Amino acid sequence: MKKIVILSAFLSPLRSGAEACAEEVPLALADQYNFTIVTARMRKNLPKKDLLQDKIPVVRIGLGCTFDKWLFPFLAPFVVRKLKPDVVHAVLETFAGLALVFCKAPKKILTCQTTNRSFLKGFIVRSPDTVTCISRVLAETIQNLGRKSVHLISNGIHAQQLADARLEYSRIPGSILYVGRLEQMKGIDTLLQAVSKIPSATLDVVGDGSQKNALMKLTTDLGITDRVRFLGYLTSDTLASHYAQAQVFCGLSRSEALGNVFLEAQAAGCAVIGTTVGGIPDIIEHEKTGLLVTPDNIDVAAHAIKRALEDEDLRNRITEAGAARAQNFDWQVIAAEYAKLY
């Protein structure tokens, strides 16, 4: 069985979109390939050796602190050398991508996931045998850096879990959901101000990040603390129930390479609203599978949210089309695309 090493500087419990790819692809293909995931340890309470869902060996390297991400590009190649894989697949063109440059293997694959980092990016993307990316806008960025051959493979979702949740729960009238990191680039401040203009609307904010305290203060300043809940991090099962109960999912990102949460919301039957930036238009086709608005425009966002909440015909049309399209992004489908490259 072919041996494949996945390089990912972060892994659960420090999982985001890129880390989902690093975990879900090997889990979906565990019966076809012999996987090992190499990651930075980051915390002393995380074991140096572990099993992901009792299936995939995980090797954590470093001192058990946040500095481990900076050590990762230099320590990971030594682990790869001992494992002697047929393929090394790095997920994210930052720490893992730099580590891949220093690795030796018959085949090297890099999956690019971000539009927010440029340091050494050209050097990193020109090095591997094969490069993939998750959106068209990211593909253009990579090609402009001199890498002409790029495979477009989106991130995925657990489509069936979300579809099942949709059947189990009822929608809450006037409910809006946001899921993601609480960072400036996500435009949650704009969302809060838009919600303040819709007296009948409620908002659940799922996730954590550096802007949490500032956003909670803004909620107080706007006088909408009775209509907004900050729920923190939720498990996938609990999150699926929140998707299934929300009428509208709204993410007003200022920057986004793709945005898996939009796919998850579509699969769960939310009316999805996003911005015209990055890879979001790869997911949302305006007026067909959701609504697109310009970023940083409170009035336009508020108008779109009101339309989605009040126009039942529009809401039904875009939710059904979005849910049907989201089935194409199940992790089993996405993993099969990586299997072709392996």
Protein Blocks (a to p, Z undefined) as FASTA:
>chain_A
ZZdddddfbdcfkbcfklmmmmmmmmmmmmmpccdddddfkiakbcfbdcehhlaccdde
djhpaklmmmmmmmmmmmmmmnopabdcdehjklmmmmmmmpccfbdcdddfbfkbcghk
lmmmmmmmbdcdfbfklmmmmmmnopabccdddddddfklmmmmmmmpccdehiacdedd
ddfklommmmmmmmmmmmkbccddedddjklmmmmmmmmmnopmmmcccebjadfklmmm
mmmmpmbdcdddfbdfkopmlmmmmmnopacdddfehjllmmmcghkloccddehilklm
mmmmmmmmmmmmlmmmmmmmmmmmmmmmgfklmmmmmmmmZZ
